[in-house]
């Protein structure tokens, strides 16, 4: 995911996924499909709603969605690939923990960018 420019470049956005001030801007069919696919799962939507209010590690997410850590990790990966959440690593009791956060409150799909 890239950061959205303040203004569209040359009057239009290039295809891609951009984040600016809690808004995810998605331009181009390939990227729209990626984000739409990630949002099509009730489990992933539940994860996003929780992460709007809380930071969580993979174990926390697994408990929230009542799945194994492996399944929760796969759901997190799909959301991260679509630019819907961010992950970082922090020290834990035994090694490092993968921490998930999101600040995305709005998604804009640009179906037909200006030519």
N, C-alpha and C positions, 0 to 999 in steps of 0.2 A: 504494500500500500504506500502511496505517496501522499505528501501533504498538498492540499489544494492551493493553487495560486490565488492571490487576492482577487484578481480579475481573470476571466478566461483569456488564454493566450490567443492573440489575434482575433478576439471576438468569439472564441469557442474553446471548449475544453478538449484536450486530446483524450482518446479512449483510455480508460483506467479507473482506478478507485482512489478517491481523494477524501481526506478527512480534514474538516475545518470547524472548530468551535462546536463540537458535538454533532455535526452534520456530516453524514457520509454521502458523497456525491459519486454516482456510478454512471460512467459514460461508455457506451459501446455494448453490442450484443453479448460478446463473450463475458464481459464483466457483470452485466445485468444477470445473465444466466447463473453465474457463480454465486452472486449474492442471493438471488431468488431461491436457488437450490438450498443454500444454507438456512434460509428463513422458512423453508417448507416443512421443517420438522418441529412438532410440538415440544420435543425434548430440548432442542436448541433454543427455541423461544423462551422456555422456562429458565434456561441457563442465562440468557441475555437479561431477562427481567430481574433475576437475582443479582447479577453483576452490576446492574445500574446503581444499586444501593450498597453493595458490599464487594470487597476484595475476597477472592477465594482461591484455595489451592485445589489441585485435582481431586484430592480426597474429599474436600468439602463439596465439590461439584458432584462427585459420585453419590454422596449421601443425599443431596438435594433431588437428584433425578432417579435415585434408587437403582443405580447401575454399578457395575464393577468399575474400578479405576481405569482399566484398559478401555472400556466403552466410553467412559466420560472423557478420557484423553482424546479419543477419536472424534468425539463431538466438538471438543475444544479446538482441535486442529482444523476442522471444517470451518468453524466460525472465524478462526484466525486467518485462514487462507482467503476468506471473503472480506477481510478487513473490519469485521464486526467486533472483535475484541483484541486486546493486546496481552501478551504474556511476558513475564520477567522471572528471573530466578533469584531467590533469596535464601540465605542460610537457614537450614532447619535443624532439628535435633539430630538427625542422622543424614548428613549430606545437604543437598539443596532441594528446595521446593519450587515447583512451577506455580507462580501466582498469576491469576487471571483478573483483568479489569476491563471495563468498557466505559466510555463516555459518550457513546453514540446514542442520541435521543431521537434523531430524525434521519431518514434515508431518502435521498432524491435520485430518481432514475431519469437520466437524460436519454430519451428514446431516439430523438432525432436532433443531434447537435446542429447548430447553424452551419451552413456550408460556406 
